[in-house]
Amino acid sequence: MDFVDRVLALQGESPIKKFSLKCRTGVDSDRVDAWISNVLRRGVSELYLLIILGMTMEDNYRLSPKGFESRTLVKLKIDCGIDVSWMAGSIFLPMLKTLVLDSVSFYVDKFETLLHALPALDDLVLVDVNWLDSNVTISNASLKTLTIDSDGHLGTFSFDTPSLVYFFYSDYAAEDYPVVKMENLREARIFLMVSDEEIERVRVPNNDLFEDDMDNVVLRFEHVGKLMNGIRNVEYLDLSADTLEVLSLCCESMPVFKNLKSLAIKSNESRGWQAMPVLLRNCPHLESLVIEGLLHHVTDKCGDACDCVSREDKGRSLTSCPVKMLEIHGFGGTKKEMQMIKHFLDYFPSLKEMEIYADEDGPTNLEAPGMFEQIAHLFTLYDQVYTCDVQFMVCGSLYKKLTAQ
């Protein structure tokens, strides 16, 4: 602490642009107050604070009100160990553009007071925020980008952010989304999280053992349709495998994404594609489709977007999709994946280019003797037979292994 005092004293009142203070243990809160006041007085524009005084919430550093009074502060990051839940209406940060809150606790009304006091805010990042109320509203007229990365808020989430252009959301599905105003949103990444137990309860209908819990889970998942409706103006949309599974309960309420040009889907063998057909049908101007992993959980509700279940209307949702560019990542060389690729080539009528990337880290059949040559030859035939330009790419360590063979 004496060292920090001397460093700041030697600098006098010279201007300072960026100040990062990380205190793990054994620090005097009054001294911390003095350090923060020092840099604010000298016109600091970027301030990063991580202050851990002890192991319990009672030990949290109580940020001085002066920490929220500055005409020069443009970027503020408050990390774990800092108590900001007491905040009242004395906040004055007219130039603040970026606010990052990581592992802090907040009462919703104090959080709303904070946002309303930030007229220039462009970028808001919320990481593992502990909400002390169940119904959270994020409301700010100037906000351009919003990132929520958490794993525990099960209350409601409302968004009144009419200027928002970028939205990243990773959390368990909220209880409800009463208000979602994002009329100018251009890019959204929705990475919902679900447990295997929740998936089991949703997939097993009329199970008396799970009846009450299942009703709650189903209702939460259905309310995600409100979130999707609120982001319907996006041009780029990225969905996790869990999100795609949740959307299987939102098919009837799925909006039309009239502006969507690029759709990215992540997939794995334990999550289903039931929502894929309606997603593709509801993207009338889709140009690019990126699929990370072709293998997925197969049910009779997979629809016609894949080749998993034989049906008379095979490929119907694909034939109405105008996608021109298809990227496939995580290709492992299995027979099922090859069938899926041929299915896409057969039924996407406007497809002009397909890029297939072998996964250098995941499981693959390409290392089996002769398999790589067979698949590469088959892709060459596809390139000749179909009007689509098919490119097969192997990168990284897998490329080195194959060329060594």
Secondary structure, 3 states (H helix, E strand, C coil): CHHHHHHHHHHCCCCCCEEEEEECCCCCHHHHHHHHHHHHHCCCCEEEEEECCCCCHHHCEECCHHHHECCCCCEEEECCCEECCCCCCCCECCCCCEEEEECCEECHHHHHHHHHCCCCCCEEEEECCEECCCEEEEECCCCCEEEEECCCCCCEEEEECCCCCEEEEECECCCECCCEECCCCCEEEECCECCHHHHHHHHCCCCHHHHHHHHHHHHHHHHHHHHHHHCCCCCEEEECHHHHHHHHHCHHHCCCCCCCCEEEEECCCCCECCCHHHHHHCCCCCCEEEEECCCCECCCCCCCCCCCCCCCCCCHHHHCCCCCEEEEEEECCCHHHHHHHHHHHHHCCCCCEEEEEECCCCCCCCCCCCHHHHHHHHHHHHHHHCCCEEEEEECHHHHHHHHHC
